[in-house]
């Protein structure tokens, strides 16, 4: 097995996505890994679909999904739904 250390399992073939526009839908932690790989490969992601913020923790404060948090880190809030 000679997978790259920086590539998530199963996502090693995403090199060279420059010029592609990808709409992404996902919510859980593993979807965040896939979105990160797509962004790292150079694809444009004009649309990200994820679940609405949900109450979590003792204080039941709204918590954004892992995908939403990553999308906001990359400045994708204009296409976030």
C-alpha positions as CSV (number, residue, x, y, z in Angstrom):
1,X,0.0,0.0,0.0
2,X,1.6,3.2,-1.1
3,X,-1.0,5.9,-0.5
4,X,0.1,9.4,0.1
5,X,0.2,10.5,3.7
6,X,-1.7,13.7,3.0
7,X,-4.5,12.2,1.0
8,X,-7.6,10.9,2.9
9,X,-8.4,7.2,2.4
10,X,-10.3,6.7,-0.9
11,X,-9.6,10.2,-2.2
12,X,-6.2,9.8,-3.7
13,X,-7.3,10.3,-7.3
14,X,-8.6,13.9,-7.0
15,X,-5.5,15.6,-8.4
16,X,-6.0,18.1,-11.2
17,X,-9.6,19.3,-10.7
18,X,-8.7,22.9,-11.7
19,X,-11.4,24.4,-13.8
20,X,-14.2,22.1,-12.5
21,X,-17.2,23.5,-10.7
22,X,-18.4,21.1,-8.1
23,X,-21.7,21.4,-6.1
24,X,-21.1,19.6,-2.7
25,X,-23.7,18.1,-0.4
26,X,-22.8,16.7,3.0
27,X,-23.0,17.2,6.8
28,X,-21.0,14.7,8.9
29,X,-17.3,14.7,9.7
30,X,-16.4,12.3,6.9
31,X,-18.0,14.7,4.4
32,X,-15.8,17.4,5.7
33,X,-12.7,15.3,4.7
34,X,-14.2,14.9,1.1
35,X,-14.8,18.6,0.8
36,X,-11.3,19.4,1.9
37,X,-9.8,17.0,-0.6
38,X,-12.0,18.6,-3.4
39,X,-10.9,22.1,-2.5
40,X,-7.2,21.0,-2.2
41,X,-7.4,19.5,-5.7
42,X,-8.3,23.0,-7.1
43,X,-11.9,22.6,-7.9
44,X,-14.3,25.6,-7.6
45,X,-17.1,24.9,-5.2
46,X,-19.8,27.5,-5.8
47,X,-22.5,25.6,-3.9
48,X,-22.3,23.7,-0.5
49,X,-25.5,22.1,0.8
50,X,-25.5,21.0,4.5
51,X,-28.0,20.6,7.4
52,X,-29.0,23.7,9.3
53,X,-27.3,24.5,12.6
54,X,-28.5,22.3,15.5
55,X,-28.6,22.8,19.2
56,X,-25.8,20.8,20.9
57,X,-24.0,20.6,24.3
58,X,-25.2,21.4,27.8
59,X,-26.2,24.9,26.9
60,X,-28.0,23.7,23.7
61,X,-26.3,26.4,21.7
62,X,-26.5,26.2,17.9
63,X,-23.6,24.3,16.4
64,X,-22.7,24.4,12.7
65,X,-22.0,21.1,10.9
66,X,-18.4,20.1,10.2
67,X,-19.0,20.9,6.5
68,X,-20.4,24.3,7.2
69,X,-17.4,25.1,9.4
70,X,-15.0,24.2,6.7
71,X,-17.0,26.0,4.0
72,X,-16.8,29.2,6.1
73,X,-13.1,28.7,6.6
74,X,-12.6,28.7,2.8
75,X,-14.9,31.7,2.4
76,X,-17.7,29.8,0.7
77,X,-20.5,31.5,2.6
78,X,-22.0,33.0,-0.6
79,X,-22.9,29.5,-1.8
80,X,-23.7,27.9,1.5
81,X,-27.3,26.6,2.0
